[in-house]
Amino acid sequence: MTHTNSIYVAGHRGLVGSAIVQRLREQGYTNIITRTSKELDLRRQADVERFFEQERPEYVFDAAAKVGGIYANNTYRADFLYENLAIQNNIIHSAYRFGATKLLFLGSSCIYPKLAPQPLHEDALLTGPLEPTNEPYAIAKIAGIKLCEALRDQYGFQAISCMPTNLYGPNDNFDLQTSHVLPALIRKFIEAKESSAPEVIAWGTGSPLREFLHSHDAADAMIFLMQNYDGREFLNIGTGQEISIKALTELIAEIVGYSGTITWDSTKPDGTPRKLMDVGKLHHLGWRHKIELREGITSVVEWYLQTRTFEQKEPTKEISHA
């Protein structure tokens, strides 16, 4: 991939897509193609095929998806399955059909079985039942992996896949009904501090263990893989480090400066008890994360305070991760 190759970033206004575009520009790539969801509805096969036929991108980063947290995934189950299948099928197949040199498909760590051995190794895929609350989204992402593998096997199309851990960063979704845990907690604690609320209610028990990767690190890893990896097997992307939701909540409260009470609502679901990625293959290739969690959360809090709006944001079709 050279600095003058045409590069299409699907989902360029979302969490990861925006970070990919920023990192590509910083690295000197000048021929970056983007479309908003109003300009191109990725759910419509004919529209996507027309776009690829006209633009003929040489490299494709598929970072487009309908995404959300536990509530959104469990409530809009049909939407998450149908729309994600449509979006990724249209992009991946059109990239192959219209001669793209290489495609990177962005999956999610929720593809792994709920009780898979930890840390999650790539070989654990399809070895057990999925976490029920995000099963439709996970099934769609598994289908994307398998489509990339099948196009490679049958036609020699150079499609690679990567599975990031839980991501956070600028341009995340901070809506309390549809966002993931980290941005939701940031918003909750900022608003609680500003209103002098005596307590903040957090979902679940706080016991689950999670791994978090800053979106700028994720973008760096994906560009690295596009440049350096050509294997059939998908690769995990993460830090290899984990934190309990309780400890994460306390860390965010400290960074925001909230000193009230944190109350845990155990009637709400915890989700998967533990989700830590085995990133040994990625480390072996020579890539490691750079942004540590406290530094990353601090920067996101500052970004949110500078850019926030008080309008609720619907689940985006332009990315983040469950």
ZADO-1210 file (C-alpha; in nm, 4 decimals, padded with zeros to 6 digits):
<atoms>
<atom x="00.0000" y="00.0000" z="00.0000" code="MET" pos="1"/>
<atom x="00.1678" y="00.3199" z="-00.1207" code="THR" pos="2"/>
<atom x="00.0852" y="00.6786" z="-00.0331" code="HIS" pos="3"/>
<atom x="-00.0883" y="00.7315" z="-00.3690" code="THR" pos="4"/>
<atom x="-00.3042" y="00.4145" z="-00.3712" code="ASN" pos="5"/>
<atom x="-00.6793" y="00.4782" z="-00.3514" code="SER" pos="6"/>
<atom x="-00.8051" y="00.3746" z="-00.0076" code="ILE" pos="7"/>
<atom x="-01.1726" y="00.3469" z="00.0856" code="TYR" pos="8"/>
<atom x="-01.2531" y="00.3700" z="00.4568" code="VAL" pos="9"/>
<atom x="-01.6091" y="00.2507" z="00.5178" code="ALA" pos="10"/>
<atom x="-01.7512" y="00.4027" z="00.8354" code="GLY" pos="11"/>
<atom x="-01.5125" y="00.6993" z="00.8343" code="HIS" pos="12"/>
<atom x="-01.7143" y="00.9082" z="01.0797" code="ARG" pos="13"/>
<atom x="-01.7347" y="00.6426" z="01.3489" code="GLY" pos="14"/>
<atom x="-01.5010" y="00.5533" z="01.6306" code="LEU" pos="15"/>
<atom x="-01.2501" y="00.3392" z="01.4417" code="VAL" pos="16"/>
<atom x="-01.3088" y="00.4694" z="01.0900" code="GLY" pos="17"/>
<atom x="-01.2320" y="00.8273" z="01.1898" code="SER" pos="18"/>
<atom x="-00.9154" y="00.7119" z="01.3648" code="ALA" pos="19"/>
<atom x="-00.8060" y="00.5171" z="01.0538" code="ILE" pos="20"/>
<atom x="-00.8557" y="00.8235" z="00.8333" code="VAL" pos="21"/>
<atom x="-00.6640" y="01.0434" z="01.0792" code="GLN" pos="22"/>
<atom x="-00.3733" y="00.7994" z="01.1038" code="ARG" pos="23"/>
<atom x="-00.3570" y="00.7468" z="00.7253" code="LEU" pos="24"/>
<atom x="-00.3371" y="01.1218" z="00.6698" code="ARG" pos="25"/>
<atom x="-00.0714" y="01.1594" z="00.9378" code="GLU" pos="26"/>
<atom x="00.1319" y="00.8897" z="00.7622" code="GLN" pos="27"/>
<atom x="00.1125" y="01.0701" z="00.4277" code="GLY" pos="28"/>
<atom x="-00.1652" y="00.8827" z="00.2466" code="TYR" pos="29"/>
<atom x="-00.3423" y="01.1297" z="00.0187" code="THR" pos="30"/>
<atom x="-00.5974" y="00.9348" z="-00.1857" code="ASN" pos="31"/>
<atom x="-00.8573" y="00.8498" z="00.0799" code="ILE" pos="32"/>
<atom x="-01.2160" y="00.7858" z="-00.0314" code="ILE" pos="33"/>
<atom x="-01.5060" y="00.8311" z="00.2105" code="THR" pos="34"/>
<atom x="-01.8847" y="00.8504" z="00.1970" code="ARG" pos="35"/>
<atom x="-02.1330" y="00.9423" z="00.4693" code="THR" pos="36"/>
<atom x="-02.4324" y="00.7182" z="00.5311" code="SER" pos="37"/>
<atom x="-02.6522" y="00.9811" z="00.3627" code="LYS" pos="38"/>
<atom x="-02.4311" y="00.9751" z="00.0530" code="GLU" pos="39"/>
<atom x="-02.4112" y="00.5951" z="00.0403" code="LEU" pos="40"/>
<atom x="-02.6468" y="00.3567" z="00.2179" code="ASP" pos="41"/>
<atom x="-02.4273" y="00.0537" z="00.2698" code="LEU" pos="42"/>
<atom x="-02.7336" y="-00.1654" z="00.3273" code="ARG" pos="43"/>
<atom x="-02.8372" y="-00.1236" z="-00.0375" code="ARG" pos="44"/>
<atom x="-02.6525" y="-00.3681" z="-00.2610" code="GLN" pos="45"/>
<atom x="-02.7080" y="-00.1837" z="-00.5889" code="ALA" pos="46"/>
<atom x="-02.5852" y="00.1460" z="-00.4420" code="ASP" pos="47"/>
<atom x="-02.2707" y="-00.0127" z="-00.3003" code="VAL" pos="48"/>
<atom x="-02.1945" y="-00.1922" z="-00.6281" code="GLU" pos="49"/>
<atom x="-02.2390" y="00.1343" z="-00.8207" code="ARG" pos="50"/>
<atom x="-01.9998" y="00.3115" z="-00.5821" code="PHE" pos="51"/>
<atom x="-01.7304" y="00.0447" z="-00.6195" code="PHE" pos="52"/>
<atom x="-01.7716" y="00.0342" z="-00.9952" code="GLU" pos="53"/>
<atom x="-01.7212" y="00.4110" z="-01.0178" code="GLN" pos="54"/>
<atom x="-01.4436" y="00.4572" z="-00.7581" code="GLU" pos="55"/>
<atom x="-01.2504" y="00.1282" z="-00.7927" code="ARG" pos="56"/>
<atom x="-01.0673" y="00.1619" z="-00.4573" code="PRO" pos="57"/>
<atom x="-00.7465" y="-00.0399" z="-00.4399" code="GLU" pos="58"/>
<atom x="-00.7508" y="-00.0913" z="-00.0620" code="TYR" pos="59"/>
<atom x="-01.0596" y="-00.1171" z="00.1586" code="VAL" pos="60"/>
<atom x="-01.0908" y="-00.0806" z="00.5362" code="PHE" pos="61"/>
<atom x="-01.4349" y="-00.2151" z="00.6326" code="ASP" pos="62"/>
<atom x="-01.5012" y="-00.0359" z="00.9614" code="ALA" pos="63"/>
<atom x="-01.8735" y="00.0134" z="00.9030" code="ALA" pos="64"/>
<atom x="-02.1314" y="-00.1507" z="01.1269" code="ALA" pos="65"/>
<atom x="-02.4452" y="-00.0979" z="01.3298" code="LYS" pos="66"/>
<atom x="-02.3153" y="-00.1106" z="01.6862" code="VAL" pos="67"/>
<atom x="-02.4114" y="-00.0619" z="02.0495" code="GLY" pos="68"/>
<atom x="-02.3766" y="-00.1871" z="02.4050" code="GLY" pos="69"/>
<atom x="-02.5611" y="-00.4627" z="02.5916" code="ILE" pos="70"/>
<atom x="-02.8966" y="-00.2817" z="02.5892" code="TYR" pos="71"/>
<atom x="-02.8903" y="-00.1989" z="02.2188" code="ALA" pos="72"/>
<atom x="-02.7629" y="-00.5417" z="02.1139" code="ASN" pos="73"/>
<atom x="-03.0260" y="-00.7236" z="02.3166" code="ASN" pos="74"/>
<atom x="-03.3159" y="-00.4928" z="02.2229" code="THR" pos="75"/>
<atom x="-03.2617" y="-00.4471" z="01.8487" code="TYR" pos="76"/>
<atom x="-03.1625" y="-00.8067" z="01.7761" code="ARG" pos="77"/>
<atom x="-03.3128" y="-00.8338" z="01.4285" code="ALA" pos="78"/>
<atom x="-03.1725" y="-00.4958" z="01.3229" code="ASP" pos="79"/>
<atom x="-02.8235" y="-00.5847" z="01.4412" code="PHE" pos="80"/>
<atom x="-02.8234" y="-00.9152" z="01.2535" code="LEU" pos="81"/>
<atom x="-02.9840" y="-00.8019" z="00.9283" code="TYR" pos="82"/>
<atom x="-02.8138" y="-00.4632" z="00.8885" code="GLU" pos="83"/>
<atom x="-02.4655" y="-00.5865" z="00.9726" code="ASN" pos="84"/>
<atom x="-02.4977" y="-00.8807" z="00.7339" code="LEU" pos="85"/>
<atom x="-02.6150" y="-00.6465" z="00.4601" code="ALA" pos="86"/>
<atom x="-02.3445" y="-00.3846" z="00.5191" code="ILE" pos="87"/>
<atom x="-02.0489" y="-00.6222" z="00.5320" code="GLN" pos="88"/>
<atom x="-02.1704" y="-00.8517" z="00.2519" code="ASN" pos="89"/>
<atom x="-02.2121" y="-00.5555" z="00.0179" code="ASN" pos="90"/>
<atom x="-01.8699" y="-00.4084" z="00.0955" code="ILE" pos="91"/>
<atom x="-01.6712" y="-00.7327" z="00.0949" code="ILE" pos="92"/>
<atom x="-01.8287" y="-00.8790" z="-00.2186" code="HIS" pos="93"/>
<atom x="-01.8126" y="-00.5506" z="-00.4113" code="SER" pos="94"/>
<atom x="-01.4469" y="-00.5071" z="-00.3184" code="ALA" pos="95"/>
<atom x="-01.3785" y="-00.8504" z="-00.4670" code="TYR" pos="96"/>
<atom x="-01.6030" y="-00.8010" z="-00.7698" code="ARG" pos="97"/>
<atom x="-01.4574" y="-00.4653" z="-00.8696" code="PHE" pos="98"/>
<atom x="-01.0928" y="-00.5538" z="-00.8312" code="GLY" pos="99"/>
<atom x="-00.9724" y="-00.4212" z="-00.4980" code="ALA" pos="100"/>
<atom x="-00.6166" y="-00.5292" z="-00.4224" code="THR" pos="101"/>
<atom x="-00.6822" y="-00.5973" z="-00.0546" code="LYS" pos="102"/>
<atom x="-00.9555" y="-00.5650" z="00.2072" code="LEU" pos="103"/>
<atom x="-00.9416" y="-00.5582" z="00.5861" code="LEU" pos="104"/>
<atom x="-01.2596" y="-00.6640" z="00.7670" code="PHE" pos="105"/>
<atom x="-01.3105" y="-00.5372" z="01.1195" code="LEU" pos="106"/>
<atom x="-01.4837" y="-00.7824" z="01.3494" code="GLY" pos="107"/>
<atom x="-01.5427" y="-00.7875" z="01.7245" code="SER" pos="108"/>
<atom x="-01.4262" y="-00.9869" z="02.0233" code="SER" pos="109"/>
<atom x="-01.7898" y="-01.0878" z="02.0876" code="CYS" pos="110"/>
<atom x="-01.7465" y="-01.3550" z="01.8175" code="ILE" pos="111"/>
<atom x="-01.5951" y="-01.5830" z="02.0815" code="TYR" pos="112"/>
<atom x="-01.7991" y="-01.8291" z="02.2907" code="PRO" pos="113"/>
<atom x="-01.9236" y="-01.6884" z="02.6219" code="LYS" pos="114"/>
<atom x="-01.7217" y="-01.9362" z="02.8261" code="LEU" pos="115"/>
<atom x="-01.4198" y="-01.9792" z="02.5990" code="ALA" pos="116"/>
<atom x="-01.0862" y="-02.0327" z="02.7757" code="PRO" pos="117"/>
<atom x="-00.9109" y="-01.7073" z="02.8663" code="GLN" pos="118"/>
<atom x="-00.7253" y="-01.5291" z="02.7252" code="PRO" pos="119"/>
<atom x="-00.9248" y="-01.5644" z="02.4027" code="LEU" pos="120"/>
<atom x="-00.7167" y="-01.7310" z="02.1334" code="HIS" pos="121"/>
<atom x="-00.8143" y="-01.7204" z="01.7675" code="GLU" pos="122"/>
<atom x="-00.8660" y="-02.0988" z="01.7687" code="ASP" pos="123"/>
<atom x="-01.1608" y="-02.0627" z="02.0107" code="ALA" pos="124"/>
<atom x="-01.3958" y="-01.9445" z="01.7344" code="LEU" pos="125"/>
<atom x="-01.7076" y="-02.1666" z="01.6999" code="LEU" pos="126"/>
<atom x="-01.6133" y="-02.3908" z="01.9920" code="THR" pos="127"/>
<atom x="-01.9158" y="-02.3088" z="02.2098" code="GLY" pos="128"/>
<atom x="-02.2345" y="-02.1016" z="02.2596" code="PRO" pos="129"/>
<atom x="-02.2148" y="-01.7240" z="02.2260" code="LEU" pos="130"/>
<atom x="-02.3098" y="-01.4639" z="02.4868" code="GLU" pos="131"/>
<atom x="-02.6914" y="-01.4397" z="02.4370" code="PRO" pos="132"/>
<atom x="-02.7187" y="-01.0605" z="02.4729" code="THR" pos="133"/>
<atom x="-02.5058" y="-00.9894" z="02.1641" code="ASN" pos="134"/>
<atom x="-02.5484" y="-01.3143" z="01.9719" code="GLU" pos="135"/>
<atom x="-02.7020" y="-01.1557" z="01.6563" code="PRO" pos="136"/>
<atom x="-02.4161" y="-00.9072" z="01.6218" code="TYR" pos="137"/>
<atom x="-02.1600" y="-01.1824" z="01.6830" code="ALA" pos="138"/>
<atom x="-02.3177" y="-01.4103" z="01.4233" code="ILE" pos="139"/>
<atom x="-02.2998" y="-01.1327" z="01.1655" code="ALA" pos="140"/>
<atom x="-01.9321" y="-01.0731" z="01.2390" code="LYS" pos="141"/>
<atom x="-01.8533" y="-01.4456" z="01.2208" code="ILE" pos="142"/>
<atom x="-02.0232" y="-01.4530" z="00.8815" code="ALA" pos="143"/>
<atom x="-01.7982" y="-01.1667" z="00.7700" code="GLY" pos="144"/>
<atom x="-01.4868" y="-01.3589" z="00.8691" code="ILE" pos="145"/>
<atom x="-01.6073" y="-01.6662" z="00.6849" code="LYS" pos="146"/>
<atom x="-01.6961" y="-01.4656" z="00.3734" code="LEU" pos="147"/>
<atom x="-01.3427" y="-01.3256" z="00.3637" code="CYS" pos="148"/>
<atom x="-01.2009" y="-01.6757" z="00.4024" code="GLU" pos="149"/>
<atom x="-01.4307" y="-01.8174" z="00.1342" code="ALA" pos="150"/>
<atom x="-01.3486" y="-01.5449" z="-00.1201" code="LEU" pos="151"/>
<atom x="-00.9800" y="-01.6068" z="-00.0567" code="ARG" pos="152"/>
<atom x="-01.0196" y="-01.9835" z="-00.0892" code="ASP" pos="153"/>
<atom x="-01.2406" y="-01.9803" z="-00.3974" code="GLN" pos="154"/>
<atom x="-01.1124" y="-01.6771" z="-00.5879" code="TYR" pos="155"/>
<atom x="-00.7791" y="-01.5832" z="-00.4327" code="GLY" pos="156"/>
<atom x="-00.9132" y="-01.2480" z="-00.3103" code="PHE" pos="157"/>
<atom x="-00.6755" y="-01.0941" z="-00.0585" code="GLN" pos="158"/>
<atom x="-00.9119" y="-01.0337" z="00.2333" code="ALA" pos="159"/>
<atom x="-00.7868" y="-01.0285" z="00.5923" code="ILE" pos="160"/>
<atom x="-00.9816" y="-00.9988" z="00.9173" code="SER" pos="161"/>
<atom x="-00.8991" y="-00.8650" z="01.2609" code="CYS" pos="162"/>
<atom x="-01.0886" y="-00.8881" z="01.5881" code="MET" pos="163"/>
<atom x="-01.0384" y="-00.5888" z="01.8182" code="PRO" pos="164"/>
<atom x="-01.1109" y="-00.5928" z="02.1872" code="THR" pos="165"/>
<atom x="-01.3401" y="-00.3301" z="02.3461" code="ASN" pos="166"/>
<atom x="-01.2576" y="00.0053" z="02.1887" code="LEU" pos="167"/>
<atom x="-01.2947" y="00.3626" z="02.3090" code="TYR" pos="168"/>
<atom x="-01.1835" y="00.7050" z="02.1923" code="GLY" pos="169"/>
<atom x="-01.2939" y="01.0264" z="02.0196" code="PRO" pos="170"/>
<atom x="-01.6114" y="01.0056" z="01.8094" code="ASN" pos="171"/>
<atom x="-01.7534" y="00.7300" z="02.0280" code="ASP" pos="172"/>
<atom x="-02.1251" y="00.6989" z="02.1023" code="ASN" pos="173"/>
<atom x="-02.2068" y="00.8518" z="02.4421" code="PHE" pos="174"/>
<atom x="-02.5826" y="00.7885" z="02.4389" code="ASP" pos="175"/>
<atom x="-02.6777" y="00.6254" z="02.7692" code="LEU" pos="176"/>
<atom x="-02.9218" y="00.3813" z="02.6054" code="GLN" pos="177"/>
<atom x="-02.7065" y="00.2581" z="02.3184" code="THR" pos="178"/>
<atom x="-02.3414" y="00.3160" z="02.4053" code="SER" pos="179"/>
<atom x="-02.0767" y="00.0794" z="02.5364" code="HIS" pos="180"/>
<atom x="-01.9753" y="00.0736" z="02.9004" code="VAL" pos="181"/>
<atom x="-01.6757" y="00.3086" z="02.8961" code="LEU" pos="182"/>
<atom x="-01.8297" y="00.6097" z="02.7148" code="PRO" pos="183"/>
<atom x="-02.1551" y="00.5607" z="02.9070" code="ALA" pos="184"/>
<atom x="-01.9667" y="00.5800" z="03.2363" code="LEU" pos="185"/>
<atom x="-01.7765" y="00.8900" z="03.1243" code="ILE" pos="186"/>
<atom x="-02.1005" y="01.0690" z="03.0463" code="ARG" pos="187"/>
<atom x="-02.2711" y="00.9500" z="03.3655" code="LYS" pos="188"/>
<atom x="-01.9929" y="01.0736" z="03.5915" code="PHE" pos="189"/>
<atom x="-01.9508" y="01.4071" z="03.4134" code="ILE" pos="190"/>
<atom x="-02.3233" y="01.4792" z="03.4379" code="GLU" pos="191"/>
<atom x="-02.3349" y="01.3589" z="03.7995" code="ALA" pos="192"/>
<atom x="-02.0462" y="01.5881" z="03.8905" code="LYS" pos="193"/>
<atom x="-02.2023" y="01.8855" z="03.7150" code="GLU" pos="194"/>
<atom x="-02.5410" y="01.8324" z="03.8837" code="SER" pos="195"/>
<atom x="-02.3889" y="01.7416" z="04.2235" code="SER" pos="196"/>
<atom x="-02.5768" y="01.4106" z="04.2155" code="ALA" pos="197"/>
<atom x="-02.5212" y="01.2078" z="04.5346" code="PRO" pos="198"/>
<atom x="-02.4895" y="00.8762" z="04.3508" code="GLU" pos="199"/>
<atom x="-02.4275" y="00.7163" z="04.0132" code="VAL" pos="200"/>
<atom x="-02.6000" y="00.3868" z="03.9318" code="ILE" pos="201"/>
<atom x="-02.3867" y="00.1388" z="03.7365" code="ALA" pos="202"/>
<atom x="-02.5174" y="-00.1745" z="03.5651" code="TRP" pos="203"/>
<atom x="-02.4488" y="-00.5235" z="03.6951" code="GLY" pos="204"/>
<atom x="-02.2189" y="-00.6281" z="03.9768" code="THR" pos="205"/>
<atom x="-01.8923" y="-00.4765" z="03.8555" code="GLY" pos="206"/>
<atom x="-01.7253" y="-00.8187" z="03.8566" code="SER" pos="207"/>
<atom x="-01.6764" y="-00.8818" z="03.4808" code="PRO" pos="208"/>
<atom x="-01.3240" y="-00.8358" z="03.3482" code="LEU" pos="209"/>
<atom x="-01.2690" y="-00.6392" z="03.0292" code="ARG" pos="210"/>
<atom x="-00.9859" y="-00.5218" z="02.8075" code="GLU" pos="211"/>
<atom x="-00.9907" y="-00.1763" z="02.6466" code="PHE" pos="212"/>
<atom x="-00.7942" y="-00.0413" z="02.3504" code="LEU" pos="213"/>
<atom x="-00.7834" y="00.3216" z="02.2374" code="HIS" pos="214"/>
<atom x="-00.9209" y="00.3709" z="01.8867" code="SER" pos="215"/>
<atom x="-00.5984" y="00.5395" z="01.7694" code="HIS" pos="216"/>
<atom x="-00.4023" y="00.2304" z="01.8714" code="ASP" pos="217"/>
<atom x="-00.6608" y="00.0125" z="01.6955" code="ALA" pos="218"/>
<atom x="-00.6258" y="00.2196" z="01.3784" code="ALA" pos="219"/>
<atom x="-00.2464" y="00.1890" z="01.3931" code="ASP" pos="220"/>
<atom x="-00.2788" y="-00.1891" z="01.4267" code="ALA" pos="221"/>
<atom x="-00.5133" y="-00.2137" z="01.1282" code="MET" pos="222"/>
<atom x="-00.2901" y="-00.0040" z="00.9049" code="ILE" pos="223"/>
<atom x="00.0035" y="-00.2170" z="01.0210" code="PHE" pos="224"/>
<atom x="-00.1838" y="-00.5345" z="00.9239" code="LEU" pos="225"/>
<atom x="-00.2869" y="-00.3932" z="00.5868" code="MET" pos="226"/>
<atom x="00.0800" y="-00.3235" z="00.5187" code="GLN" pos="227"/>
<atom x="00.2355" y="-00.6340" z="00.6734" code="ASN" pos="228"/>
<atom x="-00.0103" y="-00.9240" z="00.7019" code="TYR" pos="229"/>
<atom x="-00.1454" y="-01.1460" z="00.4256" code="ASP" pos="230"/>
<atom x="-00.2595" y="-01.4551" z="00.6168" code="GLY" pos="231"/>
<atom x="-00.5928" y="-01.6351" z="00.5877" code="ARG" pos="232"/>
<atom x="-00.6421" y="-01.6514" z="00.9645" code="GLU" pos="233"/>
<atom x="-00.7990" y="-01.3586" z="01.1467" code="PHE" pos="234"/>
<atom x="-00.5947" y="-01.1884" z="01.4198" code="LEU" pos="235"/>
<atom x="-00.6863" y="-01.0475" z="01.7602" code="ASN" pos="236"/>
<atom x="-00.6099" y="-00.6814" z="01.8307" code="ILE" pos="237"/>
<atom x="-00.5795" y="-00.5679" z="02.1918" code="GLY" pos="238"/>
<atom x="-00.3538" y="-00.4806" z="02.4814" code="THR" pos="239"/>
<atom x="-00.3415" y="-00.8173" z="02.6561" code="GLY" pos="240"/>
<atom x="-00.4344" y="-00.6348" z="02.9808" code="GLN" pos="241"/>
<atom x="-00.7648" y="-00.6478" z="03.1694" code="GLU" pos="242"/>
<atom x="-00.9536" y="-00.4526" z="03.4356" code="ILE" pos="243"/>
<atom x="-01.2752" y="-00.5224" z="03.6266" code="SER" pos="244"/>
<atom x="-01.5781" y="-00.3086" z="03.5464" code="ILE" pos="245"/>
<atom x="-01.5768" y="-00.1990" z="03.9115" code="LYS" pos="246"/>
<atom x="-01.2155" y="-00.0821" z="03.8907" code="ALA" pos="247"/>
<atom x="-01.2854" y="00.0851" z="03.5560" code="LEU" pos="248"/>
<atom x="-01.5832" y="00.2679" z="03.7059" code="THR" pos="249"/>
<atom x="-01.3758" y="00.3911" z="03.9994" code="GLU" pos="250"/>
<atom x="-01.0963" y="00.5007" z="03.7635" code="LEU" pos="251"/>
<atom x="-01.3347" y="00.7043" z="03.5477" code="ILE" pos="252"/>
<atom x="-01.4919" y="00.8621" z="03.8575" code="ALA" pos="253"/>
<atom x="-01.1431" y="00.9614" z="03.9776" code="GLU" pos="254"/>
<atom x="-01.0409" y="01.1080" z="03.6398" code="ILE" pos="255"/>
<atom x="-01.3680" y="01.3025" z="03.6095" code="VAL" pos="256"/>
<atom x="-01.3446" y="01.4181" z="03.9718" code="GLY" pos="257"/>
<atom x="-01.6731" y="01.2709" z="04.0941" code="TYR" pos="258"/>
<atom x="-01.6781" y="01.2010" z="04.4694" code="SER" pos="259"/>
<atom x="-02.0327" y="01.0705" z="04.5231" code="GLY" pos="260"/>
<atom x="-02.1521" y="00.7142" z="04.5810" code="THR" pos="261"/>
<atom x="-02.1398" y="00.4420" z="04.3165" code="ILE" pos="262"/>
<atom x="-02.4388" y="00.2041" z="04.3440" code="THR" pos="263"/>
<atom x="-02.4471" y="-00.1240" z="04.1534" code="TRP" pos="264"/>
<atom x="-02.7801" y="-00.2375" z="04.0020" code="ASP" pos="265"/>
<atom x="-02.7425" y="-00.6147" z="04.0067" code="SER" pos="266"/>
<atom x="-03.0760" y="-00.6617" z="03.8283" code="THR" pos="267"/>
<atom x="-02.9026" y="-00.5488" z="03.5084" code="LYS" pos="268"/>
<atom x="-02.6964" y="-00.8008" z="03.3060" code="PRO" pos="269"/>
<atom x="-02.3216" y="-00.8353" z="03.3455" code="ASP" pos="270"/>
<atom x="-02.2652" y="-00.9919" z="03.0046" code="GLY" pos="271"/>
<atom x="-01.9670" y="-01.2186" z="02.9467" code="THR" pos="272"/>
<atom x="-01.7803" y="-01.2755" z="03.2775" code="PRO" pos="273"/>
<atom x="-01.4363" y="-01.2228" z="03.1254" code="ARG" pos="274"/>
<atom x="-01.3086" y="-01.1142" z="02.7858" code="LYS" pos="275"/>
<atom x="-00.9323" y="-01.0872" z="02.7453" code="LEU" pos="276"/>
<atom x="-00.7682" y="-01.1243" z="02.4055" code="MET" pos="277"/>
<atom x="-00.4650" y="-01.3393" z="02.3358" code="ASP" pos="278"/>
<atom x="-00.2555" y="-01.0985" z="02.1269" code="VAL" pos="279"/>
<atom x="00.0495" y="-01.3199" z="02.0948" code="GLY" pos="280"/>
<atom x="00.0253" y="-01.3468" z="01.7153" code="LYS" pos="281"/>
<atom x="00.0027" y="-00.9693" z="01.6749" code="LEU" pos="282"/>
<atom x="00.2966" y="-00.9135" z="01.9104" code="HIS" pos="283"/>
<atom x="00.4952" y="-01.1707" z="01.7140" code="HIS" pos="284"/>
<atom x="00.4372" y="-00.9671" z="01.3979" code="LEU" pos="285"/>
<atom x="00.5865" y="-00.6642" z="01.5745" code="GLY" pos="286"/>
<atom x="00.2898" y="-00.4505" z="01.6845" code="TRP" pos="287"/>
<atom x="00.2049" y="-00.3428" z="02.0418" code="ARG" pos="288"/>
<atom x="-00.0291" y="-00.0792" z="02.1816" code="HIS" pos="289"/>
<atom x="00.1089" y="00.2556" z="02.3003" code="LYS" pos="290"/>
<atom x="-00.1754" y="00.4325" z="02.4839" code="ILE" pos="291"/>
<atom x="-00.2308" y="00.3130" z="02.8417" code="GLU" pos="292"/>
<atom x="-00.5824" y="00.3156" z="02.9902" code="LEU" pos="293"/>
<atom x="-00.5551" y="00.6114" z="03.2304" code="ARG" pos="294"/>
<atom x="-00.3939" y="00.8280" z="02.9624" code="GLU" pos="295"/>
<atom x="-00.6535" y="00.7243" z="02.7069" code="GLY" pos="296"/>
<atom x="-00.9549" y="00.7837" z="02.9320" code="ILE" pos="297"/>
<atom x="-00.8205" y="01.1231" z="03.0366" code="THR" pos="298"/>
<atom x="-00.7892" y="01.2298" z="02.6732" code="SER" pos="299"/>
<atom x="-01.1416" y="01.1071" z="02.5920" code="VAL" pos="300"/>
<atom x="-01.2897" y="01.2929" z="02.8899" code="VAL" pos="301"/>
<atom x="-01.1224" y="01.6118" z="02.7658" code="GLU" pos="302"/>
<atom x="-01.2483" y="01.5499" z="02.4104" code="TRP" pos="303"/>
<atom x="-01.6039" y="01.4850" z="02.5307" code="TYR" pos="304"/>
<atom x="-01.6124" y="01.8012" z="02.7419" code="LEU" pos="305"/>
<atom x="-01.5021" y="02.0052" z="02.4402" code="GLN" pos="306"/>
<atom x="-01.7305" y="01.8513" z="02.1783" code="THR" pos="307"/>
<atom x="-02.0379" y="01.7065" z="02.3500" code="ARG" pos="308"/>
<atom x="-02.3941" y="01.7810" z="02.2558" code="THR" pos="309"/>
<atom x="-02.7005" y="01.7010" z="02.4593" code="PHE" pos="310"/>
<atom x="-02.8830" y="01.5311" z="02.1745" code="GLU" pos="311"/>
<atom x="-02.9170" y="01.1563" z="02.1974" code="GLN" pos="312"/>
<atom x="-02.7262" y="00.9713" z="01.9315" code="LYS" pos="313"/>
<atom x="-02.8859" y="00.6753" z="01.7561" code="GLU" pos="314"/>
<atom x="-02.6792" y="00.3563" z="01.7064" code="PRO" pos="315"/>
<atom x="-02.4385" y="00.4515" z="01.4305" code="THR" pos="316"/>
<atom x="-02.3825" y="00.2541" z="01.1136" code="LYS" pos="317"/>
<atom x="-02.0276" y="00.3804" z="01.1070" code="GLU" pos="318"/>
<atom x="-01.8654" y="00.1849" z="01.3861" code="ILE" pos="319"/>
<atom x="-01.7625" y="00.0907" z="01.7209" code="SER" pos="320"/>
<atom x="-01.7566" y="-00.2383" z="01.9036" code="HIS" pos="321"/>
<atom x="-01.9509" y="-00.4526" z="02.1477" code="ALA" pos="322"/>
</atoms>
